[in-house]
Amino acid sequence: MSERVGIIEKVKIPSEATLIFGFPDVGLVGVIAASYLVEELNLAEVAYLESKILPPLVVLHDGLPHSSIRIFGNEKILLTISEVPIPVDAVYPVMDALIEWSKSKNVKMMISLGGIPLQDRQDATELKSFAAASSPEALKLAEDKNVEPLTEGYIVGPQAIMLQSAANTDTPALALLSQCFLNYPDPEAAAEVLKDLAKIADVKVDVTKLLEKGEEIRLRARDVMKRTQEEMGKMKKGQELDIPMYVS
């Protein structure tokens, strides 16, 4: 089976934009946050992915077919969102294609939105958010905006690939992670990462409607969460709850 992943551009893509990723993950934090950004900022679809390694499906909106992985944007940001879980065997080819494509567009920074599982999340009255970075300089950027660094832990999945690739190529990259439910859609956590994104990437969005629609979003996202759980299990996503051994 070919591992080719094509990125089909529908319009001219701006250069030196910030590339944001929002994929199904723990608590669906990234995809909920990204979907809200598309709606609130009225972002247009500018490109989409196609590949035989992805599931043979299309997403229907207003009766018309769309790729399950699309890129939206304006002059300042490019936002990649997947409306279905990315199969574990496709994660590397998809991320490699997106990272190579970002280089061709001279993307100035990559930011992944996601969650980090919190035990006893149901009892938390306030959610903390963290940043992981590809370099000390990128981490300092987050710290200067009062986003706490994730000093120890594991990151699994697309975010891990993004950070490692960016570290290897000296590309500024951040993963913004909010404490969240592991297996339950968490709009409140999505609102937290959007607040951090606003500090770092100057992407201003009012999260009031996101919080007001919390229960509606949870109900609509149940099936996606169920399928995401299956793929997270294959990626050993629960390992993010562990604390790594210290190696000097």
Beta strands, then each sheet from edge to edge (+ up, - down):
strand 1: 6-9
strand 2: 18-22
strand 3: 44-50
strand 4: 59-61
strand 5: 64-66
strand 6: 69-73
strand 7: 77-82
strand 8: 109-117
strand 9: 129-133
strand 10: 148-149
strand 11: 173-180
sheet 1: 1+ 3- 6+ 7- 2- 8- 11- 9+ 10+
sheet 2: 4+ 5-
end
